[in-house]
């Protein structure tokens, strides 16, 4: 399953993923593909997905939809996201005969991260939209200043103990080391690793192959 880590620090938001996607044929035989799971929606907005493969196609469609509507601000984009995701997910489910090979494969997650330069409140925000099964509607879920998908208690413990003023580059090093360990241990976690840091200066992308 996709590894997705999001962390909100004082100076920005870090998002990182691996590149593996697992597909199954009618006999539940798996094939691993390399895919992109982070999408730039606007110069100040990033969307990430994890879980069932529909998410990648939905992110791509959402990217086109947002740009066609001229939406550039976090509040506007996050407002239209849930109904759009629900509609697209329903369409994909109607058009395919997807049967999950395991409960984890039926889960779907989206994270929208944004910089709000004109906000009087927090300058950086992210929200998480998720469904735990094909029969459960997508909804916003509450998170703290970070989210780890799927949950990894060891990493969550380390991230939770970081001081509030920890530089985002230090958080990135922690996440990078952890993802590299998973690449060595798990068949469904693979290089390249994708990193995006969203700050007031824009989005900085980094790839580890």
C-alpha positions in Angstrom: 0.0 0.0 0.0 1.1 3.6 -0.7 3.2 5.2 2.0 2.1 8.8 2.5 3.5 11.1 5.2 2.3 14.7 5.7 3.8 17.0 8.4 2.9 20.7 9.1 5.9 22.6 10.6 6.1 26.3 11.5 7.6 27.3 8.1 5.6 24.9 5.8 4.2 21.5 5.0 6.1 18.4 4.0 4.5 15.7 1.9 6.3 12.5 0.9 5.4 9.2 -0.8 6.9 6.2 -2.4 6.0 5.3 -6.0 4.6 1.8 -5.8 1.1 1.0 -6.9 -0.2 -2.6 -6.8 -2.8 -3.8 -9.3 -4.6 -7.1 -9.3 -6.1 -9.1 -12.2 -9.3 -11.2 -12.1 -7.3 -14.0 -10.3 -6.0 -11.6 -7.7 -2.5 -11.9 -9.1 -0.6 -8.6 -8.3 1.5 -6.4 -10.4 3.5 -3.4 -9.0 3.6 -0.2 -11.1 5.5 3.0 -10.6 3.1 6.0 -10.3 3.0 9.7 -9.2 1.0 10.3 -6.0 1.7 14.1 -5.5 0.0 16.7 -7.7 0.5 20.4 -7.9 -3.0 22.0 -8.0 -1.8 25.6 -7.9 1.5 27.3 -6.9 0.3 27.1 -3.3 -1.6 23.9 -3.2 -0.6 20.2 -3.3 -2.8 17.2 -3.3 -1.7 13.7 -2.4 -3.4 10.3 -2.6 -3.0 6.9 -1.1 -4.9 3.6 -1.1 -7.0 2.3 -4.0 -5.7 3.2 -7.4 -8.8 5.3 -8.3 -7.2 8.1 -6.3 -4.5 8.8 -8.9 -7.0 9.2 -11.7 -9.3 11.3 -9.4 -6.4 13.6 -8.5 -5.5 14.1 -12.1 -9.2 14.9 -12.9 -9.4 17.3 -10.0 -6.2 19.1 -11.1 -7.9 19.8 -14.5 -11.2 20.7 -12.9 -9.7 23.2 -10.5 -7.7 24.9 -13.2 -10.7 25.0 -15.5 -12.7 26.8 -12.8 -9.8 29.2 -12.0 -9.6 28.2 -8.4 -6.3 29.0 -6.8 -7.0 29.4 -3.1 -6.9 26.7 -0.4 -10.4 27.5 1.0 -12.0 27.4 -2.4 -10.3 24.2 -3.5 -10.9 22.3 -0.3 -14.5 23.4 -0.4 -15.2 21.8 -3.8 -12.9 18.7 -3.2 -15.3 16.4 -1.2 -18.3 16.6 -3.6 -15.9 16.2 -6.6 -14.1 13.2 -5.1 -17.4 11.5 -4.2 -18.8 12.0 -7.7 -15.6 10.8 -9.4 -15.3 7.8 -7.1 -18.9 6.8 -7.8 -18.2 7.0 -11.5 -15.1 4.8 -11.3 -17.0 2.3 -9.2 -19.8 2.1 -11.7 -17.5 1.7 -14.7 -15.3 -1.0 -13.2 -15.6 -4.4 -11.6 -13.0 -3.8 -9.0 -12.9 -6.3 -6.2 -10.2 -5.6 -3.5 -7.8 -8.5 -2.8 -7.5 -7.3 0.8 -9.2 -4.7 3.1 -6.2 -2.3 2.8 -6.6 -2.1 -1.0 -10.2 -0.8 -0.6 -9.2 2.2 1.5 -8.8 5.6 -0.2 -7.2 8.8 1.1 -6.7 12.3 -0.1 -4.7 15.1 1.5 -4.9 18.7 0.4 -2.1 21.0 1.7 -2.0 24.7 1.1 -0.3 28.0 1.9 -2.6 30.9 2.7 -0.6 34.1 2.2 -3.5 36.4 2.9 -4.9 34.6 6.0 -5.1 36.4 9.3 -4.8 32.9 11.0 -2.6 30.0 10.2 -0.6 30.4 7.0 -0.4 26.6 6.4 -3.2 24.1 6.4 -4.0 20.6 5.3 -7.1 18.5 5.4 -7.6 14.7 5.0 -10.4 13.1 3.2 -10.8 9.3 3.6 -12.9 6.2 3.2 -12.1 3.0 5.0 -13.9 0.7 2.5 -15.7 0.7 -0.9 -19.0 1.0 0.9 -18.0 3.9 3.1 -18.6 7.5 1.8 -15.6 9.7 1.6 -15.5 12.3 4.4 -13.1 14.7 6.1 -11.3 13.2 9.1 -9.6 15.0 11.9 -5.8 14.8 12.2 -3.1 16.5 14.3 -0.2 18.4 12.7 0.8 15.2 10.8 -0.6 12.2 9.2 1.0 8.8 8.4 -0.8 6.5 5.9 -1.0 3.6 6.6 -0.5 4.2 10.3 3.0 3.4 11.5 3.1 3.8 15.3 6.9 3.9 15.5 7.1 6.8 13.0 4.1 8.6 14.6 5.8 8.4 18.0 9.0 10.0 16.6 7.1 12.7 14.8 4.9 13.5 17.8 8.0 14.0 20.0 9.6 16.5 17.6 9.8 20.0 19.1 7.4 22.5 17.6 10.2 24.6 16.2 11.9 21.6 14.4 13.0 22.7 10.9 11.0 21.1 8.1 14.3 19.9 6.5 15.0 17.9 9.7 11.5 16.3 9.5 12.2 15.5 5.9 15.4 13.6 6.9 13.4 11.6 9.5 10.8 10.6 6.9 13.3 9.9 4.3 15.2 7.5 6.5 12.0 5.7 7.5 10.8 5.3 3.9 14.1 3.9 2.8 13.8 1.3 5.6 10.4 0.3 4.3 11.7 0.0 0.7 14.2 -2.5 2.0 11.7 -4.5 4.0 8.4 -4.4 2.0 7.7 -5.5 -1.5 4.9 -3.0 -2.0 7.0 0.0 -1.1 9.4 1.2 -3.8 11.7 3.9 -5.2 11.7 6.5 -6.3 10.6 8.5 -3.3 8.8 11.8 -3.9 9.2 14.8 -1.5 7.4 18.2 -1.7 7.9 21.0 0.8 5.4 23.8 0.6 6.6 27.1 2.0 5.8 30.8 1.5 8.4 30.7 -1.4 6.4 28.0 -3.2 6.8 24.3 -3.7 10.2 22.6 -3.6 10.2 19.1 -5.2 12.8 16.4 -4.6 13.1 12.9 -6.0 15.2 10.0 -4.6 15.8 7.2 -7.1 
